[in-house]
Amino acid sequence: MKDFPNTPAKGCGDTPILKERGQREVFCGLTGIIWLHRKMQDAFFLVVGSRTCAHLLQSAAGVMIFAEPRFGTAILEEKDLAGLADANDELDREVERLLSRRPDIKQLFLVGSCPSEVIKLDLSRAAERLSERYLPDVRVVNFSGSGIETTFTQGEDTCLAAMVPNLPHSDERSLLVAGALPDVVEDQMRDLLSKMGIENVQVLPAANAASERGIGPNTVFALAQPFLGETHAELIRRGCRHITAPFPFGAQGTTAWLRAIATEFGVPDDLFEQVTAAPRARAEKAIAAHAQDLNGKSVFFFPDSQLEIPLARFLSNECGMNAIEIGAPYIQKSIVGADLDLIPEGPTLSEGQDVDLQLDRARAARPDITVCGLGLANPLEAEGLTTKWAIELVFTPVHFYEQAGDLAGLFSRPMRRKAAIKAFHPNRMEAAE
Ligand code: SF4
């Protein structure tokens, strides 16, 4: 493959998948609100949940003292949970209070949680009822962030999937890029596409409802995030066509992602080279500075963010690492197939989780670095394994050329830290190991 000098003779596309359905250790989908509320300037996320849900959001997102927050929790009290009060009436009152105080809100998301699901509060009917009341000023949409149903990045997927049916129709030829990216990264992407002459570009989620443009059979879409399975399905349902490509991580992944779009829009090869050559060279240089610490080292992914497969592709092809196991909450080949084909055959591919069995496999393999959730990281560190928190890979800007070095650095730094500790405290490390 042109953009991948290290394309393996045989990739993981046909590797059998170990499917596990046991206890899992991941955050719930409410976590997505932490980055989504920053992207959507006119949105409000009203979690219909418990005090636990409110605490999760406040501790993870921080409390904004000077700004009006764009998320909150309608707390279900014991009498709601016991069915002694009509939670729908209380929800309507809460929404009325909120919208009368906040005319800046144009999109209101009712976000389901474990408690709202347990009492079977039908938030889709509530959203319909409230939309009828508040449209055209405010659109009310619901999605689930419940830990019973979703892993943490799926909150974004269920949110974006719920938005797709409301996007207006258009027959115009356009490109839609789905997946929330930090503003600075989105600007870099738009700049690259614009220099190639691709101008009719929209993103999902848009910054506000007023800037949403239409979609239809002449819309092609690319995913910026690999966890958007439901959004992908909804866009196909609206007649849009998916441009499949490896995800834009690292120099090679970014080039391949951009090239797939450039091919779709008939961008001449020389223009593509002219636009990508300099940032690609910068990215390669930045990665090389970290790859020396990563080359030949092994990595084990616990299923968490759903970024696992594209990241394993990046670490194998561009940093010389060997993946031992690549665990992902879900593996959808129509989305991550291009990355799977580029990972050299060998690692175990696992979908879902049975955490104890997977811990046994990680302990037996003793990888050089283990990518996992917060709950597993400390115990594994105590056992002498070097870890990387999966959630950090979602919160840090890691897409496209200019962030490629930072992405490699997220993996090389823990290795360097471990080597430094070992050099200063050899006995301590031996005790842990
Ligand atoms: S949605 Fe469920 S898992 Fe998430 S914070 Fe609320 S109770 Fe906990």
Residues whose N, C-alpha, C, O or C-beta is under 5 A from the ligand:
A	BS01	SF4	C28 L30 G49 T52 C53 L56 S113 C114 G145 S146 G147
